[in-house]
Amino acid sequence: MPRIVPSFNEASIRDSWIFGAPYAQPIVTREFPSHIPPLKGPLPGLWIGSMFQVYPQDRGQNYSVALANRLVLEMVRERRGAD
């Protein structure tokens, strides 16, 4: 990380988690879109980026990167609005 962001400091990481699923991608049903959580979570400061939000695309890395970009842009927009 310091090679990408020289000012990165590991002490700024509060916590981390690893999640796994019993299958490689979400199982899509007709009701699937109504179960996709929003990027902004229900708790202050909680943001959600998962394979659910990649729908309707498949699980390609490019879609994961696009989701991460979208998530960061939303976080920045909210932060700028709070300043």
HTML snippet that shows the backbone in 3Dmol.js (N, CA, C, O; Angstrom):
<script src="https://3Dmol.org/build/3Dmol-min.js"></script>
<div id="view" style="width:600px;height:400px;position:relative"></div>
<script>
const pdb = `
ATOM      1  N   MET A   1       0.808  -1.192   0.000  1.00  0.00           N
ATOM      2  CA  MET A   1       0.000   0.000   0.000  1.00  0.00           C
ATOM      3  C   MET A   1       0.858   1.266   0.000  1.00  0.00           C
ATOM      4  O   MET A   1       0.528   2.200  -0.731  1.00  0.00           O
ATOM      5  N   PRO A   2       1.926   1.349   0.768  1.00  0.00           N
ATOM      6  CA  PRO A   2       2.739   2.568   0.753  1.00  0.00           C
ATOM      7  C   PRO A   2       3.316   2.904  -0.628  1.00  0.00           C
ATOM      8  O   PRO A   2       3.605   4.066  -0.910  1.00  0.00           O
ATOM      9  N   ARG A   3       3.482   1.900  -1.481  1.00  0.00           N
ATOM     10  CA  ARG A   3       3.968   2.192  -2.839  1.00  0.00           C
ATOM     11  C   ARG A   3       2.911   2.939  -3.636  1.00  0.00           C
ATOM     12  O   ARG A   3       3.240   3.751  -4.501  1.00  0.00           O
ATOM     13  N   ILE A   4       1.648   2.669  -3.348  1.00  0.00           N
ATOM     14  CA  ILE A   4       0.558   3.322  -4.063  1.00  0.00           C
ATOM     15  C   ILE A   4       0.210   4.658  -3.407  1.00  0.00           C
ATOM     16  O   ILE A   4       0.008   5.661  -4.092  1.00  0.00           O
ATOM     17  N   VAL A   5       0.144   4.661  -2.082  1.00  0.00           N
ATOM     18  CA  VAL A   5      -0.178   5.866  -1.310  1.00  0.00           C
ATOM     19  C   VAL A   5       0.939   6.061  -0.289  1.00  0.00           C
ATOM     20  O   VAL A   5       0.876   5.509   0.810  1.00  0.00           O
ATOM     21  N   PRO A   6       1.963   6.845  -0.644  1.00  0.00           N
ATOM     22  CA  PRO A   6       3.112   7.008   0.251  1.00  0.00           C
ATOM     23  C   PRO A   6       2.748   7.480   1.656  1.00  0.00           C
ATOM     24  O   PRO A   6       3.454   7.160   2.612  1.00  0.00           O
ATOM     25  N   SER A   7       1.666   8.232   1.795  1.00  0.00           N
ATOM     26  CA  SER A   7       1.289   8.738   3.119  1.00  0.00           C
ATOM     27  C   SER A   7       0.480   7.719   3.932  1.00  0.00           C
ATOM     28  O   SER A   7       0.061   8.014   5.052  1.00  0.00           O
ATOM     29  N   PHE A   8       0.261   6.522   3.374  1.00  0.00           N
ATOM     30  CA  PHE A   8      -0.529   5.501   4.072  1.00  0.00           C
ATOM     31  C   PHE A   8       0.125   5.118   5.382  1.00  0.00           C
ATOM     32  O   PHE A   8       1.340   4.937   5.459  1.00  0.00           O
ATOM     33  N   ASN A   9      -0.705   4.998   6.421  1.00  0.00           N
ATOM     34  CA  ASN A   9      -0.227   4.621   7.743  1.00  0.00           C
ATOM     35  C   ASN A   9      -1.097   3.474   8.257  1.00  0.00           C
ATOM     36  O   ASN A   9      -2.305   3.642   8.421  1.00  0.00           O
ATOM     37  N   GLU A  10      -0.501   2.319   8.509  1.00  0.00           N
ATOM     38  CA  GLU A  10      -1.261   1.154   8.976  1.00  0.00           C
ATOM     39  C   GLU A  10      -2.028   1.436  10.260  1.00  0.00           C
ATOM     40  O   GLU A  10      -3.057   0.811  10.514  1.00  0.00           O
ATOM     41  N   ALA A  11      -1.549   2.354  11.059  1.00  0.00           N
ATOM     42  CA  ALA A  11      -2.225   2.682  12.318  1.00  0.00           C
ATOM     43  C   ALA A  11      -3.613   3.278  12.075  1.00  0.00           C
ATOM     44  O   ALA A  11      -4.443   3.294  12.985  1.00  0.00           O
ATOM     45  N   SER A  12      -3.874   3.770  10.858  1.00  0.00           N
ATOM     46  CA  SER A  12      -5.180   4.359  10.559  1.00  0.00           C
ATOM     47  C   SER A  12      -6.256   3.302  10.316  1.00  0.00           C
ATOM     48  O   SER A  12      -7.437   3.641  10.249  1.00  0.00           O
ATOM     49  N   ILE A  13      -5.879   2.044  10.185  1.00  0.00           N
ATOM     50  CA  ILE A  13      -6.849   0.968   9.981  1.00  0.00           C
ATOM     51  C   ILE A  13      -7.466   0.610  11.329  1.00  0.00           C
ATOM     52  O   ILE A  13      -6.759   0.209  12.254  1.00  0.00           O
ATOM     53  N   ARG A  14      -8.757   0.754  11.435  1.00  0.00           N
ATOM     54  CA  ARG A  14      -9.445   0.467  12.698  1.00  0.00           C
ATOM     55  C   ARG A  14      -9.717  -1.020  12.874  1.00  0.00           C
ATOM     56  O   ARG A  14      -9.553  -1.567  13.965  1.00  0.00           O
ATOM     57  N   ASP A  15     -10.135  -1.671  11.786  1.00  0.00           N
ATOM     58  CA  ASP A  15     -10.469  -3.085  11.860  1.00  0.00           C
ATOM     59  C   ASP A  15     -10.600  -3.621  10.442  1.00  0.00           C
ATOM     60  O   ASP A  15     -10.707  -2.848   9.490  1.00  0.00           O
ATOM     61  N   SER A  16     -10.591  -4.920  10.301  1.00  0.00           N
ATOM     62  CA  SER A  16     -10.797  -5.533   8.990  1.00  0.00           C
ATOM     63  C   SER A  16     -11.446  -6.894   9.174  1.00  0.00           C
ATOM     64  O   SER A  16     -11.325  -7.521  10.226  1.00  0.00           O
ATOM     65  N   TRP A  17     -12.134  -7.338   8.134  1.00  0.00           N
ATOM     66  CA  TRP A  17     -12.820  -8.624   8.163  1.00  0.00           C
ATOM     67  C   TRP A  17     -12.650  -9.306   6.819  1.00  0.00           C
ATOM     68  O   TRP A  17     -12.434  -8.648   5.800  1.00  0.00           O
ATOM     69  N   ILE A  18     -12.746 -10.597   6.821  1.00  0.00           N
ATOM     70  CA  ILE A  18     -12.765 -11.387   5.588  1.00  0.00           C
ATOM     71  C   ILE A  18     -14.074 -12.158   5.584  1.00  0.00           C
ATOM     72  O   ILE A  18     -14.414 -12.832   6.556  1.00  0.00           O
ATOM     73  N   PHE A  19     -14.798 -12.055   4.490  1.00  0.00           N
ATOM     74  CA  PHE A  19     -16.056 -12.770   4.353  1.00  0.00           C
ATOM     75  C   PHE A  19     -15.931 -13.780   3.227  1.00  0.00           C
ATOM     76  O   PHE A  19     -15.219 -13.541   2.252  1.00  0.00           O
ATOM     77  N   GLY A  20     -16.601 -14.875   3.351  1.00  0.00           N
ATOM     78  CA  GLY A  20     -16.612 -15.894   2.306  1.00  0.00           C
ATOM     79  C   GLY A  20     -18.043 -16.331   2.025  1.00  0.00           C
ATOM     80  O   GLY A  20     -18.949 -16.087   2.822  1.00  0.00           O
ATOM     81  N   ALA A  21     -18.229 -16.967   0.904  1.00  0.00           N
ATOM     82  CA  ALA A  21     -19.546 -17.475   0.530  1.00  0.00           C
ATOM     83  C   ALA A  21     -19.397 -18.923   0.080  1.00  0.00           C
ATOM     84  O   ALA A  21     -18.344 -19.314  -0.425  1.00  0.00           O
ATOM     85  N   PRO A  22     -20.440 -19.712   0.261  1.00  0.00           N
ATOM     86  CA  PRO A  22     -20.356 -21.118  -0.124  1.00  0.00           C
ATOM     87  C   PRO A  22     -20.398 -21.340  -1.635  1.00  0.00           C
ATOM     88  O   PRO A  22     -20.244 -22.473  -2.093  1.00  0.00           O
ATOM     89  N   TYR A  23     -20.602 -20.288  -2.408  1.00  0.00           N
ATOM     90  CA  TYR A  23     -20.649 -20.414  -3.862  1.00  0.00           C
ATOM     91  C   TYR A  23     -19.912 -19.230  -4.477  1.00  0.00           C
ATOM     92  O   TYR A  23     -19.653 -18.239  -3.793  1.00  0.00           O
ATOM     93  N   ALA A  24     -19.576 -19.322  -5.749  1.00  0.00           N
ATOM     94  CA  ALA A  24     -18.707 -18.343  -6.397  1.00  0.00           C
ATOM     95  C   ALA A  24     -19.374 -17.014  -6.709  1.00  0.00           C
ATOM     96  O   ALA A  24     -18.689 -15.994  -6.787  1.00  0.00           O
ATOM     97  N   GLN A  25     -20.658 -16.996  -6.885  1.00  0.00           N
ATOM     98  CA  GLN A  25     -21.354 -15.749  -7.164  1.00  0.00           C
ATOM     99  C   GLN A  25     -22.767 -15.839  -6.616  1.00  0.00           C
ATOM    100  O   GLN A  25     -23.260 -16.936  -6.351  1.00  0.00           O
ATOM    101  N   PRO A  26     -23.431 -14.686  -6.440  1.00  0.00           N
ATOM    102  CA  PRO A  26     -24.794 -14.732  -5.912  1.00  0.00           C
ATOM    103  C   PRO A  26     -25.719 -15.551  -6.812  1.00  0.00           C
ATOM    104  O   PRO A  26     -25.582 -15.539  -8.035  1.00  0.00           O
ATOM    105  N   ILE A  27     -26.643 -16.246  -6.203  1.00  0.00           N
ATOM    106  CA  ILE A  27     -27.656 -16.989  -6.949  1.00  0.00           C
ATOM    107  C   ILE A  27     -28.795 -16.016  -7.224  1.00  0.00           C
ATOM    108  O   ILE A  27     -29.430 -15.510  -6.299  1.00  0.00           O
ATOM    109  N   VAL A  28     -29.045 -15.761  -8.500  1.00  0.00           N
ATOM    110  CA  VAL A  28     -30.002 -14.735  -8.903  1.00  0.00           C
ATOM    111  C   VAL A  28     -31.390 -15.341  -9.096  1.00  0.00           C
ATOM    112  O   VAL A  28     -31.572 -16.296  -9.851  1.00  0.00           O
ATOM    113  N   THR A  29     -32.358 -14.765  -8.400  1.00  0.00           N
ATOM    114  CA  THR A  29     -33.767 -15.135  -8.555  1.00  0.00           C
ATOM    115  C   THR A  29     -34.512 -13.910  -9.078  1.00  0.00           C
ATOM    116  O   THR A  29     -33.915 -12.845  -9.238  1.00  0.00           O
ATOM    117  N   ARG A  30     -35.784 -14.050  -9.340  1.00  0.00           N
ATOM    118  CA  ARG A  30     -36.568 -12.900  -9.820  1.00  0.00           C
ATOM    119  C   ARG A  30     -36.602 -11.765  -8.798  1.00  0.00           C
ATOM    120  O   ARG A  30     -36.685 -10.593  -9.164  1.00  0.00           O
ATOM    121  N   GLU A  31     -36.538 -12.119  -7.529  1.00  0.00           N
ATOM    122  CA  GLU A  31     -36.596 -11.113  -6.462  1.00  0.00           C
ATOM    123  C   GLU A  31     -35.225 -10.522  -6.139  1.00  0.00           C
ATOM    124  O   GLU A  31     -35.122  -9.611  -5.318  1.00  0.00           O
ATOM    125  N   PHE A  32     -34.191 -11.026  -6.768  1.00  0.00           N
ATOM    126  CA  PHE A  32     -32.821 -10.631  -6.434  1.00  0.00           C
ATOM    127  C   PHE A  32     -32.622  -9.116  -6.381  1.00  0.00           C
ATOM    128  O   PHE A  32     -32.082  -8.615  -5.395  1.00  0.00           O
ATOM    129  N   PRO A  33     -33.040  -8.367  -7.413  1.00  0.00           N
ATOM    130  CA  PRO A  33     -32.786  -6.915  -7.373  1.00  0.00           C
ATOM    131  C   PRO A  33     -33.347  -6.214  -6.138  1.00  0.00           C
ATOM    132  O   PRO A  33     -32.771  -5.227  -5.680  1.00  0.00           O
ATOM    133  N   SER A  34     -34.450  -6.701  -5.599  1.00  0.00           N
ATOM    134  CA  SER A  34     -35.038  -6.048  -4.420  1.00  0.00           C
ATOM    135  C   SER A  34     -34.244  -6.329  -3.143  1.00  0.00           C
ATOM    136  O   SER A  34     -34.484  -5.694  -2.116  1.00  0.00           O
ATOM    137  N   HIS A  35     -33.307  -7.266  -3.197  1.00  0.00           N
ATOM    138  CA  HIS A  35     -32.487  -7.606  -2.026  1.00  0.00           C
ATOM    139  C   HIS A  35     -31.095  -6.968  -2.069  1.00  0.00           C
ATOM    140  O   HIS A  35     -30.299  -7.164  -1.151  1.00  0.00           O
ATOM    141  N   ILE A  36     -30.798  -6.215  -3.116  1.00  0.00           N
ATOM    142  CA  ILE A  36     -29.477  -5.596  -3.240  1.00  0.00           C
ATOM    143  C   ILE A  36     -29.387  -4.439  -2.243  1.00  0.00           C
ATOM    144  O   ILE A  36     -30.178  -3.499  -2.316  1.00  0.00           O
ATOM    145  N   PRO A  37     -28.437  -4.499  -1.321  1.00  0.00           N
ATOM    146  CA  PRO A  37     -28.328  -3.417  -0.341  1.00  0.00           C
ATOM    147  C   PRO A  37     -27.761  -2.146  -0.984  1.00  0.00           C
ATOM    148  O   PRO A  37     -26.995  -2.231  -1.944  1.00  0.00           O
ATOM    149  N   PRO A  38     -28.126  -0.984  -0.467  1.00  0.00           N
ATOM    150  CA  PRO A  38     -27.531   0.255  -0.975  1.00  0.00           C
ATOM    151  C   PRO A  38     -26.056   0.322  -0.580  1.00  0.00           C
ATOM    152  O   PRO A  38     -25.621  -0.382   0.332  1.00  0.00           O
ATOM    153  N   LEU A  39     -25.298   1.161  -1.262  1.00  0.00           N
ATOM    154  CA  LEU A  39     -23.877   1.312  -0.932  1.00  0.00           C
ATOM    155  C   LEU A  39     -23.709   1.868   0.477  1.00  0.00           C
ATOM    156  O   LEU A  39     -22.818   1.444   1.212  1.00  0.00           O
ATOM    157  N   LYS A  40     -24.558   2.810   0.852  1.00  0.00           N
ATOM    158  CA  LYS A  40     -24.482   3.395   2.197  1.00  0.00           C
ATOM    159  C   LYS A  40     -25.243   2.489   3.147  1.00  0.00           C
ATOM    160  O   LYS A  40     -26.439   2.252   2.978  1.00  0.00           O
ATOM    161  N   GLY A  41     -24.544   1.993   4.137  1.00  0.00           N
ATOM    162  CA  GLY A  41     -25.138   1.056   5.080  1.00  0.00           C
ATOM    163  C   GLY A  41     -26.064   1.715   6.082  1.00  0.00           C
ATOM    164  O   GLY A  41     -26.197   2.939   6.091  1.00  0.00           O
ATOM    165  N   PRO A  42     -26.708   0.917   6.930  1.00  0.00           N
ATOM    166  CA  PRO A  42     -27.674   1.443   7.888  1.00  0.00           C
ATOM    167  C   PRO A  42     -27.043   2.110   9.115  1.00  0.00           C
ATOM    168  O   PRO A  42     -27.744   2.753   9.897  1.00  0.00           O
ATOM    169  N   LEU A  43     -25.740   1.964   9.287  1.00  0.00           N
ATOM    170  CA  LEU A  43     -25.051   2.567  10.429  1.00  0.00           C
ATOM    171  C   LEU A  43     -24.149   3.696   9.959  1.00  0.00           C
ATOM    172  O   LEU A  43     -23.627   3.628   8.846  1.00  0.00           O
ATOM    173  N   PRO A  44     -23.945   4.729  10.762  1.00  0.00           N
ATOM    174  CA  PRO A  44     -23.061   5.829  10.377  1.00  0.00           C
ATOM    175  C   PRO A  44     -21.654   5.310  10.056  1.00  0.00           C
ATOM    176  O   PRO A  44     -21.060   4.567  10.837  1.00  0.00           O
ATOM    177  N   GLY A  45     -21.141   5.712   8.905  1.00  0.00           N
ATOM    178  CA  GLY A  45     -19.789   5.318   8.515  1.00  0.00           C
ATOM    179  C   GLY A  45     -19.678   3.932   7.912  1.00  0.00           C
ATOM    180  O   GLY A  45     -18.578   3.506   7.561  1.00  0.00           O
ATOM    181  N   LEU A  46     -20.794   3.209   7.780  1.00  0.00           N
ATOM    182  CA  LEU A  46     -20.768   1.865   7.196  1.00  0.00           C
ATOM    183  C   LEU A  46     -21.110   1.939   5.719  1.00  0.00           C
ATOM    184  O   LEU A  46     -22.174   2.431   5.343  1.00  0.00           O
ATOM    185  N   TRP A  47     -20.211   1.450   4.891  1.00  0.00           N
ATOM    186  CA  TRP A  47     -20.411   1.390   3.449  1.00  0.00           C
ATOM    187  C   TRP A  47     -20.302  -0.070   3.031  1.00  0.00           C
ATOM    188  O   TRP A  47     -19.502  -0.823   3.587  1.00  0.00           O
ATOM    189  N   ILE A  48     -21.105  -0.465   2.052  1.00  0.00           N
ATOM    190  CA  ILE A  48     -21.157  -1.864   1.636  1.00  0.00           C
ATOM    191  C   ILE A  48     -20.820  -1.968   0.156  1.00  0.00           C
ATOM    192  O   ILE A  48     -21.448  -1.322  -0.683  1.00  0.00           O
ATOM    193  N   GLY A  49     -19.828  -2.781  -0.151  1.00  0.00           N
ATOM    194  CA  GLY A  49     -19.472  -3.088  -1.535  1.00  0.00           C
ATOM    195  C   GLY A  49     -19.307  -4.591  -1.649  1.00  0.00           C
ATOM    196  O   GLY A  49     -18.353  -5.155  -1.114  1.00  0.00           O
ATOM    197  N   SER A  50     -20.231  -5.247  -2.344  1.00  0.00           N
ATOM    198  CA  SER A  50     -20.180  -6.706  -2.434  1.00  0.00           C
ATOM    199  C   SER A  50     -20.611  -7.157  -3.823  1.00  0.00           C
ATOM    200  O   SER A  50     -20.975  -6.340  -4.669  1.00  0.00           O
ATOM    201  N   MET A  51     -20.565  -8.447  -4.045  1.00  0.00           N
ATOM    202  CA  MET A  51     -20.974  -8.983  -5.337  1.00  0.00           C
ATOM    203  C   MET A  51     -22.446  -8.704  -5.622  1.00  0.00           C
ATOM    204  O   MET A  51     -22.857  -8.712  -6.783  1.00  0.00           O
ATOM    205  N   PHE A  52     -23.243  -8.458  -4.593  1.00  0.00           N
ATOM    206  CA  PHE A  52     -24.646  -8.122  -4.818  1.00  0.00           C
ATOM    207  C   PHE A  52     -24.768  -6.869  -5.680  1.00  0.00           C
ATOM    208  O   PHE A  52     -25.576  -6.829  -6.608  1.00  0.00           O
ATOM    209  N   GLN A  53     -23.960  -5.835  -5.372  1.00  0.00           N
ATOM    210  CA  GLN A  53     -24.070  -4.572  -6.101  1.00  0.00           C
ATOM    211  C   GLN A  53     -23.520  -4.649  -7.520  1.00  0.00           C
ATOM    212  O   GLN A  53     -23.757  -3.737  -8.312  1.00  0.00           O
ATOM    213  N   VAL A  54     -22.802  -5.698  -7.861  1.00  0.00           N
ATOM    214  CA  VAL A  54     -22.265  -5.846  -9.223  1.00  0.00           C
ATOM    215  C   VAL A  54     -23.390  -6.218 -10.192  1.00  0.00           C
ATOM    216  O   VAL A  54     -23.270  -5.984 -11.395  1.00  0.00           O
ATOM    217  N   TYR A  55     -24.476  -6.793  -9.679  1.00  0.00           N
ATOM    218  CA  TYR A  55     -25.617  -7.176 -10.514  1.00  0.00           C
ATOM    219  C   TYR A  55     -26.068  -5.994 -11.355  1.00  0.00           C
ATOM    220  O   TYR A  55     -26.112  -4.888 -10.816  1.00  0.00           O
ATOM    221  N   PRO A  56     -26.402  -6.135 -12.615  1.00  0.00           N
ATOM    222  CA  PRO A  56     -26.638  -7.352 -13.371  1.00  0.00           C
ATOM    223  C   PRO A  56     -25.404  -7.897 -14.103  1.00  0.00           C
ATOM    224  O   PRO A  56     -25.511  -8.871 -14.848  1.00  0.00           O
ATOM    225  N   GLN A  57     -24.258  -7.288 -13.902  1.00  0.00           N
ATOM    226  CA  GLN A  57     -23.065  -7.820 -14.540  1.00  0.00           C
ATOM    227  C   GLN A  57     -22.643  -9.112 -13.849  1.00  0.00           C
ATOM    228  O   GLN A  57     -23.184  -9.484 -12.808  1.00  0.00           O
ATOM    229  N   ASP A  58     -21.668  -9.784 -14.448  1.00  0.00           N
ATOM    230  CA  ASP A  58     -21.144 -11.014 -13.865  1.00  0.00           C
ATOM    231  C   ASP A  58     -20.049 -10.647 -12.874  1.00  0.00           C
ATOM    232  O   ASP A  58     -19.881  -9.470 -12.554  1.00  0.00           O
ATOM    233  N   ARG A  59     -19.318 -11.607 -12.393  1.00  0.00           N
ATOM    234  CA  ARG A  59     -18.348 -11.397 -11.316  1.00  0.00           C
ATOM    235  C   ARG A  59     -16.948 -11.038 -11.789  1.00  0.00           C
ATOM    236  O   ARG A  59     -15.982 -11.318 -11.079  1.00  0.00           O
ATOM    237  N   GLY A  60     -16.801 -10.433 -12.953  1.00  0.00           N
ATOM    238  CA  GLY A  60     -15.484 -10.067 -13.469  1.00  0.00           C
ATOM    239  C   GLY A  60     -14.787  -9.027 -12.605  1.00  0.00           C
ATOM    240  O   GLY A  60     -15.432  -8.197 -11.964  1.00  0.00           O
ATOM    241  N   GLN A  61     -13.468  -9.086 -12.600  1.00  0.00           N
ATOM    242  CA  GLN A  61     -12.675  -8.131 -11.812  1.00  0.00           C
ATOM    243  C   GLN A  61     -12.946  -6.694 -12.235  1.00  0.00           C
ATOM    244  O   GLN A  61     -12.945  -5.789 -11.400  1.00  0.00           O
ATOM    245  N   ASN A  62     -13.178  -6.478 -13.530  1.00  0.00           N
ATOM    246  CA  ASN A  62     -13.431  -5.114 -14.001  1.00  0.00           C
ATOM    247  C   ASN A  62     -14.694  -4.539 -13.360  1.00  0.00           C
ATOM    248  O   ASN A  62     -14.747  -3.344 -13.070  1.00  0.00           O
ATOM    249  N   TYR A  63     -15.710  -5.372 -13.136  1.00  0.00           N
ATOM    250  CA  TYR A  63     -16.929  -4.891 -12.490  1.00  0.00           C
ATOM    251  C   TYR A  63     -16.698  -4.616 -11.007  1.00  0.00           C
ATOM    252  O   TYR A  63     -17.304  -3.709 -10.436  1.00  0.00           O
ATOM    253  N   SER A  64     -15.827  -5.395 -10.393  1.00  0.00           N
ATOM    254  CA  SER A  64     -15.481  -5.149  -8.989  1.00  0.00           C
ATOM    255  C   SER A  64     -14.750  -3.822  -8.842  1.00  0.00           C
ATOM    256  O   SER A  64     -15.000  -3.069  -7.901  1.00  0.00           O
ATOM    257  N   VAL A  65     -13.846  -3.541  -9.774  1.00  0.00           N
ATOM    258  CA  VAL A  65     -13.116  -2.270  -9.750  1.00  0.00           C
ATOM    259  C   VAL A  65     -14.085  -1.113  -9.995  1.00  0.00           C
ATOM    260  O   VAL A  65     -13.993  -0.076  -9.338  1.00  0.00           O
ATOM    261  N   ALA A  66     -15.009  -1.287 -10.935  1.00  0.00           N
ATOM    262  CA  ALA A  66     -15.999  -0.239 -11.203  1.00  0.00           C
ATOM    263  C   ALA A  66     -16.862   0.019  -9.965  1.00  0.00           C
ATOM    264  O   ALA A  66     -17.173   1.168  -9.654  1.00  0.00           O
ATOM    265  N   LEU A  67     -17.245  -1.043  -9.265  1.00  0.00           N
ATOM    266  CA  LEU A  67     -18.025  -0.892  -8.034  1.00  0.00           C
ATOM    267  C   LEU A  67     -17.215  -0.153  -6.975  1.00  0.00           C
ATOM    268  O   LEU A  67     -17.740   0.729  -6.295  1.00  0.00           O
ATOM    269  N   ALA A  68     -15.948  -0.505  -6.832  1.00  0.00           N
ATOM    270  CA  ALA A  68     -15.087   0.171  -5.852  1.00  0.00           C
ATOM    271  C   ALA A  68     -14.974   1.655  -6.182  1.00  0.00           C
ATOM    272  O   ALA A  68     -15.028   2.493  -5.282  1.00  0.00           O
ATOM    273  N   ASN A  69     -14.819   1.988  -7.457  1.00  0.00           N
ATOM    274  CA  ASN A  69     -14.754   3.395  -7.862  1.00  0.00           C
ATOM    275  C   ASN A  69     -16.049   4.117  -7.505  1.00  0.00           C
ATOM    276  O   ASN A  69     -16.022   5.230  -6.979  1.00  0.00           O
ATOM    277  N   ARG A  70     -17.185   3.478  -7.793  1.00  0.00           N
ATOM    278  CA  ARG A  70     -18.485   4.075  -7.477  1.00  0.00           C
ATOM    279  C   ARG A  70     -18.639   4.286  -5.972  1.00  0.00           C
ATOM    280  O   ARG A  70     -19.136   5.321  -5.528  1.00  0.00           O
ATOM    281  N   LEU A  71     -18.216   3.313  -5.207  1.00  0.00           N
ATOM    282  CA  LEU A  71     -18.308   3.391  -3.749  1.00  0.00           C
ATOM    283  C   LEU A  71     -17.458   4.539  -3.208  1.00  0.00           C
ATOM    284  O   LEU A  71     -17.919   5.314  -2.369  1.00  0.00           O
ATOM    285  N   VAL A  72     -16.234   4.647  -3.682  1.00  0.00           N
ATOM    286  CA  VAL A  72     -15.342   5.722  -3.222  1.00  0.00           C
ATOM    287  C   VAL A  72     -15.900   7.087  -3.614  1.00  0.00           C
ATOM    288  O   VAL A  72     -15.855   8.022  -2.815  1.00  0.00           O
ATOM    289  N   LEU A  73     -16.426   7.216  -4.833  1.00  0.00           N
ATOM    290  CA  LEU A  73     -17.011   8.494  -5.253  1.00  0.00           C
ATOM    291  C   LEU A  73     -18.175   8.893  -4.351  1.00  0.00           C
ATOM    292  O   LEU A  73     -18.304  10.060  -3.983  1.00  0.00           O
ATOM    293  N   GLU A  74     -19.017   7.934  -3.996  1.00  0.00           N
ATOM    294  CA  GLU A  74     -20.134   8.223  -3.087  1.00  0.00           C
ATOM    295  C   GLU A  74     -19.628   8.653  -1.711  1.00  0.00           C
ATOM    296  O   GLU A  74     -20.168   9.578  -1.104  1.00  0.00           O
ATOM    297  N   MET A  75     -18.595   7.979  -1.227  1.00  0.00           N
ATOM    298  CA  MET A  75     -18.025   8.332   0.078  1.00  0.00           C
ATOM    299  C   MET A  75     -17.455   9.747   0.048  1.00  0.00           C
ATOM    300  O   MET A  75     -17.649  10.521   0.985  1.00  0.00           O
ATOM    301  N   VAL A  76     -16.756  10.079  -1.026  1.00  0.00           N
ATOM    302  CA  VAL A  76     -16.158  11.414  -1.161  1.00  0.00           C
ATOM    303  C   VAL A  76     -17.254  12.471  -1.256  1.00  0.00           C
ATOM    304  O   VAL A  76     -17.161  13.522  -0.622  1.00  0.00           O
ATOM    305  N   ARG A  77     -18.299  12.193  -2.050  1.00  0.00           N
ATOM    306  CA  ARG A  77     -19.414  13.144  -2.174  1.00  0.00           C
ATOM    307  C   ARG A  77     -20.052  13.418  -0.815  1.00  0.00           C
ATOM    308  O   ARG A  77     -20.334  14.566  -0.471  1.00  0.00           O
ATOM    309  N   GLU A  78     -20.276  12.359  -0.053  1.00  0.00           N
ATOM    310  CA  GLU A  78     -20.885  12.551   1.266  1.00  0.00           C
ATOM    311  C   GLU A  78     -19.957  13.339   2.176  1.00  0.00           C
ATOM    312  O   GLU A  78     -20.396  14.224   2.911  1.00  0.00           O
ATOM    313  N   ARG A  79     -18.692  13.017   2.123  1.00  0.00           N
ATOM    314  CA  ARG A  79     -17.713  13.704   2.979  1.00  0.00           C
ATOM    315  C   ARG A  79     -17.649  15.188   2.635  1.00  0.00           C
ATOM    316  O   ARG A  79     -17.612  16.038   3.524  1.00  0.00           O
ATOM    317  N   ARG A  80     -17.636  15.493   1.337  1.00  0.00           N
ATOM    318  CA  ARG A  80     -17.585  16.905   0.914  1.00  0.00           C
ATOM    319  C   ARG A  80     -18.844  17.647   1.323  1.00  0.00           C
ATOM    320  O   ARG A  80     -18.795  18.831   1.658  1.00  0.00           O
ATOM    321  N   GLY A  81     -19.969  16.953   1.297  1.00  0.00           N
ATOM    322  CA  GLY A  81     -21.224  17.572   1.718  1.00  0.00           C
ATOM    323  C   GLY A  81     -21.259  17.848   3.209  1.00  0.00           C
ATOM    324  O   GLY A  81     -21.963  18.751   3.662  1.00  0.00           O
ATOM    325  N   ALA A  82     -20.496  17.070   3.978  1.00  0.00           N
ATOM    326  CA  ALA A  82     -20.471  17.224   5.438  1.00  0.00           C
ATOM    327  C   ALA A  82     -19.518  18.317   5.885  1.00  0.00           C
ATOM    328  O   ALA A  82     -19.619  18.804   7.011  1.00  0.00           O
ATOM    329  N   ASP A  83     -18.594  18.707   5.017  1.00  0.00           N
ATOM    330  CA  ASP A  83     -17.598  19.731   5.390  1.00  0.00           C
ATOM    331  C   ASP A  83     -18.167  21.128   5.338  1.00  0.00           C
ATOM    332  O   ASP A  83     -17.458  22.094   5.623  1.00  0.00           O
TER     333      ASP A  83
END
`;
const viewer = $3Dmol.createViewer("view");
viewer.addModel(pdb, "pdb");
viewer.setStyle({}, {cartoon: {color: "spectrum"}});
viewer.zoomTo();
viewer.render();
</script>
